[in-house]
Amino acid sequence: MERFSEMFNHADFDRMAMTGQESIIDRLIRVNLRFGIWYPYLSGKKIDRPSTETYAEVLCANYSYDYSRTDKIANLIKAQFTESPDTRLCLQPIVWAHLLQKLLPFTLESGLILLFLMIPLSYWCADYKPPPLFPKNDMKIRSISDEDHHAVSLQTAIYYHLYPDIVDAFFECFKHVKDSIFCPDPATNEFPAPQDPRLLLLLTLAGSPSIQKMVIEPSMKELFSQVLRNISTYMGLSESLLDYETPSFELDSNRYAVLKLLYMLLSSDDLHTTMMGDNQRTMLLLFLQVLSSTTPHPCFLPSDWCTPAIASNFAQITFEDQTWTLFSDPITL
C-alpha cells in the first residue's frame, strides 16, 4: 500500500477526476475505497449518463454534504430485493460494504430486514468460528478476505464476503425486539438459559409476535421460516422432513430452550390466527425433529404429553391445506 501511494499524489488524482470520463472515475473510486489514499468530491452530475454501477460507486465515495444520499443508497439496496437474478446490480464486495455502511444502524422500520436472509447457514452452526476481517481500519462492514474480487450481486457479496459484520448490525437492530415470549426463568427451568448469543437471538425472534406479524408482508414471508431454519442448523438437524438416522443428543440448556419455546408456540390458542400455515408446519417439523433426537425428554413434556387435544392441533397444522402432503414422502406420512 505504501509503494502504491508513492506512485500517485492528490494533484494527479484530482486532474484525472476532472476529466469526467466514467472509466477513469470508476477506477479512481475503487482505488479510494480499497486503499483510502484519495477522497474525491464527486457528483454523478459530472459524468455524462453514468452506468448504474458507476452511479453506485459515486454514491459511496461522495463525501460532499448531501442530505439525499442516504435515501438514494437505501433505494438502490432495496431495489436488489425485487430484481430478477439476470438484472441485479453487480458491484465489488468492497463497494457493497461502503454502501451498506452508510445505512447503519439497521432498524426494524428501515426495510432492510431481507439482508438477514442472505446470511449463510454455516454462520449458525454451533461450532462456527469467526474468520478474520479486512480491512483492518475503521470500516464497520468488512470482508472475510483482503483480496480484490470481481463484481457480484448484493446477495453473493453478503453470503460469501460481508456476512459477519452484517450479522453484528442485526444483533444491534434486534435488541429492540422486546415482546418475545422467550424469557428464560432460572426459578422454573431445568436448565440455565443458552450462553450462545446467536441462539438467544434466534429464540427471541421466533418468540416475538411483532416478528411473526412482519411475515404478513409478501416481502417478509421468508423471515420467520429462515429463523426456524437457522435454529435447525444450530441444532445440527437434517433439512429433510424427518431423518430417521439423526443421532441422539443429550438434553442440555440449548435443546431445552428450543423445545420449550416451540412447544409454547405450538400450543398457543391463537397460533392459527397469528402465524401463516407454512410457518406453522415448519415449526411443527422442527419441534418433532428436536424432540425425536433428544434424550431424555424435558420434564415439562411428560410421557403422556401428546394429549388428544394436542394431537388434533398438530393434525390441523399438518393437513390444513394439504400442501405438505402433496410433496411428502409416503413413509413420512
C-alpha positions, 0 to 999 in steps of 0.5 A, a space after each residue: 500500500 505504501 509503494 502504491 501511494 508513492 506512485 500517485 499524489 492528490 494533484 494527479 488524482 484530482 486532474 484525472 477526476 476532472 476529466 469526467 470520463 466514467 472509466 477513469 472515475 470508476 477506477 479512481 473510486 475503487 482505488 479510494 475505497 480499497 486503499 483510502 489514499 484519495 477522497 474525491 468530491 464527486 457528483 454523478 452530475 459530472 459524468 455524462 449518463 453514468 452506468 448504474 454501477 458507476 452511479 453506485 460507486 459515486 454514491 459511496 465515495 461522495 463525501 460532499 454534504 448531501 442530505 439525499 444520499 442516504 435515501 438514494 443508497 437505501 433505494 438502490 439496496 432495496 431495489 436488489 430485493 425485487 430484481 430478477 437474478 439476470 438484472 441485479 446490480 453487480 458491484 465489488 464486495 468492497 463497494 457493497 460494504 461502503 454502501 451498506 455502511 452508510 445505512 447503519 444502524 439497521 432498524 426494524 422500520 428501515 426495510 432492510 430486514 431481507 439482508 438477514 436472509 442472505 446470511 449463510 447457514 454455516 454462520 449458525 452452526 454451533 461450532 462456527 468460528 469467526 474468520 478474520 476481517 479486512 480491512 483492518 481500519 475503521 470500516 464497520 462492514 468488512 470482508 472475510 478476505 483482503 483480496 480484490 474480487 470481481 463484481 457480484 450481486 448484493 446477495 453473493 457479496 453478503 453470503 460469501 464476503 460481508 456476512 459477519 459484520 452484517 450479522 453484528 448490525 442485526 444483533 444491534 437492530 434486534 435488541 429492540 425486539 422486546 415482546 418475545 415470549 422467550 424469557 428464560 426463568 432460572 426459578 422454573 427451568 431445568 436448565 440455565 438459559 443458552 450462553 450462545 448469543 446467536 441462539 438467544 437471538 434466534 429464540 427471541 425472534 421466533 418468540 416475538 409476535 411483532 416478528 411473526 406479524 412482519 411475515 404478513 408482508 409478501 416481502 417478509 414471508 421468508 423471515 420467520 421460516 429462515 429463523 426456524 431454519 437457522 435454529 435447525 442448523 444450530 441444532 445440527 438437524 437434517 433439512 429433510 422432513 424427518 431423518 430417521 438416522 439423526 443421532 441422539 443428543 443429550 438434553 442440555 440448556 440449548 435443546 431445552 430452550 428450543 423445545 420449550 419455546 416451540 412447544 409454547 408456540 405450538 400450543 398457543 390458542 391463537 397460533 392459527 390466527 397469528 402465524 401463516 400455515 407454512 410457518 406453522 408446519 415448519 415449526 411443527 417439523 422442527 419441534 418433532 425433529 428436536 424432540 425425536 433426537 433428544 434424550 431424555 425428554 424435558 420434564 415439562 413434556 411428560 410421557 403422556 404429553 401428546 394429549 388428544 387435544 394436542 394431537 388434533 392441533 398438530 393434525 390441523 397444522 399438518 393437513 390444513 391445506 394439504 400442501 405438505 402432503 402433496 410433496 411428502 414422502 409416503 413413509 413420512 406420512 
